[in-house]
Amino acid sequence: MTTASKITMVRIILIPFFMAAALMGHLYIALIIFIIASVTDKLDGYVARHYNQVSTFGKFIDPLADKLLVTAALLIFVENHQMGSWAAMIVIAREFAVTGLRLVAMESGVVIAAGTSGKIKTAATLVSSCVMLLPLHSYQILTGLTVDVLGTIIILLTTVYSGVEYFVVNKNVLNVKD
């Protein structure tokens, strides 16, 4: 196993500790674990490219680790009534759909690289998740607009936009006509 893949495995190993801390109400500990896990995503990619450690296992496990970490955060938010289950389901459905699109594309020999909107979605989701892990849940930004509601809106908007963009840009993979 490459060093890059070992770093990715650390991210996966941190997920139950993140969830346990968050569910026990240790939000700052959960936040620190979440930030460390999020940083490993950049670190493993850098190590893989810089030291030529790109591997088939890494291509499989890295996006899986990302999805598991984000899903863990969403489940925490649903459990803590910070986000509706319907909102979490939209994010999870987008992840399944884009992964499915990539699998279909791969079958045709096409590689769908992460687009800019997908990278923005990831960054927005990670930052919003970090803010939502802070004990600011009922803090009103505007009347009726709490930190949690704003975080959910940002996550949903970037998720839906990037998901739609992936399918519009790659509609030829699914043989969809105009």
LUMLOBA-963346 format. One record per residue (C-alpha): x, z, y; residue in three letters. Coordinates in steps of 0.1 Angstrom, whole numbers. Layout:
# LUMLOBA-963346
<site><u>X</u><w>Z</w><v>Y</v><rest>ALA</rest></site>
...
This chain:
# LUMLOBA-963346
<site><u>0</u><w>0</w><v>0</v><rest>MET</rest></site>
<site><u>14</u><w>-10</w><v>34</v><rest>THR</rest></site>
<site><u>19</u><w>15</w><v>63</v><rest>THR</rest></site>
<site><u>-9</u><w>-2</w><v>82</v><rest>ALA</rest></site>
<site><u>-33</u><w>3</w><v>53</v><rest>SER</rest></site>
<site><u>-22</u><w>39</w><v>50</v><rest>LYS</rest></site>
<site><u>-31</u><w>44</w><v>87</v><rest>ILE</rest></site>
<site><u>-65</u><w>29</w><v>80</v><rest>THR</rest></site>
<site><u>-70</u><w>53</w><v>51</v><rest>MET</rest></site>
<site><u>-63</u><w>82</w><v>74</v><rest>VAL</rest></site>
<site><u>-93</u><w>70</w><v>95</v><rest>ARG</rest></site>
<site><u>-115</u><w>70</w><v>64</v><rest>ILE</rest></site>
<site><u>-103</u><w>105</w><v>54</v><rest>ILE</rest></site>
<site><u>-110</u><w>118</w><v>89</v><rest>LEU</rest></site>
<site><u>-147</u><w>108</w><v>88</v><rest>ILE</rest></site>
<site><u>-160</u><w>137</w><v>67</v><rest>PRO</rest></site>
<site><u>-140</u><w>162</w><v>89</v><rest>PHE</rest></site>
<site><u>-155</u><w>146</w><v>120</v><rest>PHE</rest></site>
<site><u>-190</u><w>148</w><v>106</v><rest>MET</rest></site>
<site><u>-186</u><w>184</w><v>94</v><rest>ALA</rest></site>
<site><u>-172</u><w>195</w><v>128</v><rest>ALA</rest></site>
<site><u>-200</u><w>178</w><v>147</v><rest>ALA</rest></site>
<site><u>-228</u><w>191</w><v>124</v><rest>LEU</rest></site>
<site><u>-215</u><w>226</w><v>127</v><rest>MET</rest></site>
<site><u>-216</u><w>223</w><v>165</v><rest>GLY</rest></site>
<site><u>-178</u><w>222</w><v>170</v><rest>HIS</rest></site>
<site><u>-182</u><w>193</w><v>194</v><rest>LEU</rest></site>
<site><u>-148</u><w>194</w><v>210</v><rest>TYR</rest></site>
<site><u>-131</u><w>194</w><v>176</v><rest>ILE</rest></site>
<site><u>-154</u><w>166</w><v>164</v><rest>ALA</rest></site>
<site><u>-144</u><w>147</w><v>196</v><rest>LEU</rest></site>
<site><u>-107</u><w>151</w><v>190</v><rest>ILE</rest></site>
<site><u>-111</u><w>139</w><v>154</v><rest>ILE</rest></site>
<site><u>-132</u><w>110</w><v>165</v><rest>PHE</rest></site>
<site><u>-106</u><w>100</w><v>191</v><rest>ILE</rest></site>
<site><u>-77</u><w>102</w><v>166</v><rest>ILE</rest></site>
<site><u>-97</u><w>82</w><v>141</v><rest>ALA</rest></site>
<site><u>-105</u><w>56</w><v>168</v><rest>SER</rest></site>
<site><u>-68</u><w>53</w><v>179</v><rest>VAL</rest></site>
<site><u>-58</u><w>46</w><v>143</v><rest>THR</rest></site>
<site><u>-78</u><w>14</w><v>146</v><rest>ASP</rest></site>
<site><u>-55</u><w>1</w><v>173</v><rest>LYS</rest></site>
<site><u>-24</u><w>15</w><v>156</v><rest>LEU</rest></site>
<site><u>-30</u><w>0</w><v>122</v><rest>ASP</rest></site>
<site><u>-36</u><w>-34</w><v>137</v><rest>GLY</rest></site>
<site><u>-4</u><w>-32</w><v>158</v><rest>TYR</rest></site>
<site><u>16</u><w>-21</w><v>127</v><rest>VAL</rest></site>
<site><u>1</u><w>-48</w><v>105</v><rest>ALA</rest></site>
<site><u>9</u><w>-76</w><v>130</v><rest>ARG</rest></site>
<site><u>42</u><w>-63</w><v>144</v><rest>HIS</rest></site>
<site><u>57</u><w>-55</w><v>110</v><rest>TYR</rest></site>
<site><u>41</u><w>-84</w><v>91</v><rest>ASN</rest></site>
<site><u>20</u><w>-61</w><v>70</v><rest>GLN</rest></site>
<site><u>-13</u><w>-81</w><v>71</v><rest>VAL</rest></site>
<site><u>-27</u><w>-79</w><v>36</v><rest>SER</rest></site>
<site><u>-59</u><w>-88</w><v>17</v><rest>THR</rest></site>
<site><u>-66</u><w>-51</w><v>12</v><rest>PHE</rest></site>
<site><u>-61</u><w>-44</w><v>49</v><rest>GLY</rest></site>
<site><u>-84</u><w>-72</w><v>59</v><rest>LYS</rest></site>
<site><u>-111</u><w>-56</w><v>37</v><rest>PHE</rest></site>
<site><u>-105</u><w>-19</w><v>44</v><rest>ILE</rest></site>
<site><u>-100</u><w>-20</w><v>82</v><rest>ASP</rest></site>
<site><u>-134</u><w>-34</w><v>92</v><rest>PRO</rest></site>
<site><u>-150</u><w>-11</w><v>65</v><rest>LEU</rest></site>
<site><u>-133</u><w>19</w><v>81</v><rest>ALA</rest></site>
<site><u>-145</u><w>9</w><v>115</v><rest>ASP</rest></site>
<site><u>-181</u><w>5</w><v>103</v><rest>LYS</rest></site>
<site><u>-180</u><w>39</w><v>85</v><rest>LEU</rest></site>
<site><u>-167</u><w>57</w><v>116</v><rest>LEU</rest></site>
<site><u>-193</u><w>42</w><v>139</v><rest>VAL</rest></site>
<site><u>-221</u><w>48</w><v>113</v><rest>THR</rest></site>
<site><u>-210</u><w>84</w><v>110</v><rest>ALA</rest></site>
<site><u>-212</u><w>89</w><v>147</v><rest>ALA</rest></site>
<site><u>-247</u><w>72</w><v>148</v><rest>LEU</rest></site>
<site><u>-259</u><w>95</w><v>120</v><rest>LEU</rest></site>
<site><u>-247</u><w>125</w><v>140</v><rest>ILE</rest></site>
<site><u>-265</u><w>113</w><v>171</v><rest>PHE</rest></site>
<site><u>-297</u><w>108</w><v>151</v><rest>VAL</rest></site>
<site><u>-294</u><w>142</w><v>134</v><rest>GLU</rest></site>
<site><u>-289</u><w>159</w><v>167</v><rest>ASN</rest></site>
<site><u>-319</u><w>140</w><v>183</v><rest>HIS</rest></site>
<site><u>-295</u><w>122</w><v>208</v><rest>GLN</rest></site>
<site><u>-304</u><w>87</w><v>195</v><rest>MET</rest></site>
<site><u>-335</u><w>73</w><v>179</v><rest>GLY</rest></site>
<site><u>-331</u><w>62</w><v>143</v><rest>SER</rest></site>
<site><u>-345</u><w>28</w><v>154</v><rest>TRP</rest></site>
<site><u>-315</u><w>24</w><v>177</v><rest>ALA</rest></site>
<site><u>-290</u><w>33</w><v>150</v><rest>ALA</rest></site>
<site><u>-307</u><w>9</w><v>127</v><rest>MET</rest></site>
<site><u>-302</u><w>-20</w><v>152</v><rest>ILE</rest></site>
<site><u>-265</u><w>-12</w><v>154</v><rest>VAL</rest></site>
<site><u>-262</u><w>-10</w><v>116</v><rest>ILE</rest></site>
<site><u>-282</u><w>-42</w><v>110</v><rest>ALA</rest></site>
<site><u>-259</u><w>-61</w><v>134</v><rest>ARG</rest></site>
<site><u>-229</u><w>-49</w><v>115</v><rest>GLU</rest></site>
<site><u>-244</u><w>-61</w><v>82</v><rest>PHE</rest></site>
<site><u>-255</u><w>-94</w><v>97</v><rest>ALA</rest></site>
<site><u>-221</u><w>-102</w><v>113</v><rest>VAL</rest></site>
<site><u>-203</u><w>-92</w><v>81</v><rest>THR</rest></site>
<site><u>-227</u><w>-115</w><v>61</v><rest>GLY</rest></site>
<site><u>-220</u><w>-143</w><v>85</v><rest>LEU</rest></site>
<site><u>-183</u><w>-138</w><v>81</v><rest>ARG</rest></site>
<site><u>-187</u><w>-139</w><v>43</v><rest>LEU</rest></site>
<site><u>-207</u><w>-171</w><v>44</v><rest>VAL</rest></site>
<site><u>-181</u><w>-186</w><v>67</v><rest>ALA</rest></site>
<site><u>-153</u><w>-176</w><v>45</v><rest>MET</rest></site>
<site><u>-169</u><w>-194</w><v>16</v><rest>GLU</rest></site>
<site><u>-167</u><w>-225</w><v>36</v><rest>SER</rest></site>
<site><u>-130</u><w>-218</w><v>45</v><rest>GLY</rest></site>
<site><u>-139</u><w>-208</w><v>81</v><rest>VAL</rest></site>
<site><u>-125</u><w>-176</w><v>96</v><rest>VAL</rest></site>
<site><u>-146</u><w>-160</w><v>123</v><rest>ILE</rest></site>
<site><u>-122</u><w>-139</w><v>144</v><rest>ALA</rest></site>
<site><u>-134</u><w>-111</w><v>165</v><rest>ALA</rest></site>
<site><u>-147</u><w>-125</w><v>198</v><rest>GLY</rest></site>
<site><u>-144</u><w>-109</w><v>232</v><rest>THR</rest></site>
<site><u>-180</u><w>-96</w><v>231</v><rest>SER</rest></site>
<site><u>-173</u><w>-80</w><v>198</v><rest>GLY</rest></site>
<site><u>-143</u><w>-63</w><v>212</v><rest>LYS</rest></site>
<site><u>-163</u><w>-51</w><v>242</v><rest>ILE</rest></site>
<site><u>-190</u><w>-39</w><v>219</v><rest>LYS</rest></site>
<site><u>-165</u><w>-19</w><v>199</v><rest>THR</rest></site>
<site><u>-149</u><w>-4</w><v>230</v><rest>ALA</rest></site>
<site><u>-183</u><w>4</w><v>246</v><rest>ALA</rest></site>
<site><u>-195</u><w>20</w><v>214</v><rest>THR</rest></site>
<site><u>-164</u><w>42</w><v>210</v><rest>LEU</rest></site>
<site><u>-164</u><w>53</w><v>246</v><rest>VAL</rest></site>
<site><u>-202</u><w>59</w><v>246</v><rest>SER</rest></site>
<site><u>-198</u><w>79</w><v>214</v><rest>SER</rest></site>
<site><u>-171</u><w>100</w><v>229</v><rest>CYS</rest></site>
<site><u>-192</u><w>108</w><v>259</v><rest>VAL</rest></site>
<site><u>-222</u><w>116</w><v>236</v><rest>MET</rest></site>
<site><u>-201</u><w>140</w><v>216</v><rest>LEU</rest></site>
<site><u>-196</u><w>161</w><v>248</v><rest>LEU</rest></site>
<site><u>-221</u><w>189</w><v>254</v><rest>PRO</rest></site>
<site><u>-238</u><w>169</w><v>282</v><rest>LEU</rest></site>
<site><u>-269</u><w>158</w><v>263</v><rest>HIS</rest></site>
<site><u>-295</u><w>169</w><v>288</v><rest>SER</rest></site>
<site><u>-274</u><w>160</w><v>319</v><rest>TYR</rest></site>
<site><u>-295</u><w>138</w><v>341</v><rest>GLN</rest></site>
<site><u>-277</u><w>109</w><v>357</v><rest>ILE</rest></site>
<site><u>-310</u><w>97</w><v>373</v><rest>LEU</rest></site>
<site><u>-345</u><w>110</w><v>367</v><rest>THR</rest></site>
<site><u>-352</u><w>104</w><v>331</v><rest>GLY</rest></site>
<site><u>-318</u><w>89</w><v>324</v><rest>LEU</rest></site>
<site><u>-296</u><w>114</w><v>305</v><rest>THR</rest></site>
<site><u>-261</u><w>108</w><v>293</v><rest>VAL</rest></site>
<site><u>-274</u><w>103</w><v>257</v><rest>ASP</rest></site>
<site><u>-300</u><w>77</w><v>269</v><rest>VAL</rest></site>
<site><u>-274</u><w>58</w><v>289</v><rest>LEU</rest></site>
<site><u>-249</u><w>59</w><v>260</v><rest>GLY</rest></site>
<site><u>-276</u><w>46</w><v>237</v><rest>THR</rest></site>
<site><u>-285</u><w>18</w><v>261</v><rest>ILE</rest></site>
<site><u>-249</u><w>7</w><v>265</v><rest>ILE</rest></site>
<site><u>-244</u><w>7</w><v>227</v><rest>ILE</rest></site>
<site><u>-275</u><w>-13</w><v>221</v><rest>LEU</rest></site>
<site><u>-270</u><w>-38</w><v>249</v><rest>LEU</rest></site>
<site><u>-234</u><w>-46</w><v>238</v><rest>THR</rest></site>
<site><u>-244</u><w>-46</w><v>201</v><rest>THR</rest></site>
<site><u>-273</u><w>-70</w><v>205</v><rest>VAL</rest></site>
<site><u>-254</u><w>-93</w><v>229</v><rest>TYR</rest></site>
<site><u>-223</u><w>-96</w><v>207</v><rest>SER</rest></site>
<site><u>-245</u><w>-100</w><v>176</v><rest>GLY</rest></site>
<site><u>-265</u><w>-128</w><v>191</v><rest>VAL</rest></site>
<site><u>-233</u><w>-145</w><v>204</v><rest>GLU</rest></site>
<site><u>-217</u><w>-144</w><v>170</v><rest>TYR</rest></site>
<site><u>-247</u><w>-163</w><v>155</v><rest>PHE</rest></site>
<site><u>-251</u><w>-187</w><v>184</v><rest>VAL</rest></site>
<site><u>-214</u><w>-196</w><v>184</v><rest>VAL</rest></site>
<site><u>-212</u><w>-199</w><v>146</v><rest>ASN</rest></site>
<site><u>-246</u><w>-214</w><v>139</v><rest>LYS</rest></site>
<site><u>-229</u><w>-243</w><v>122</v><rest>ASN</rest></site>
<site><u>-218</u><w>-220</w><v>94</v><rest>VAL</rest></site>
<site><u>-254</u><w>-214</w><v>85</v><rest>LEU</rest></site>
<site><u>-263</u><w>-251</w><v>90</v><rest>ASN</rest></site>
<site><u>-288</u><w>-241</w><v>117</v><rest>VAL</rest></site>
<site><u>-299</u><w>-271</w><v>138</v><rest>LYS</rest></site>
<site><u>-306</u><w>-269</w><v>176</v><rest>ASP</rest></site>
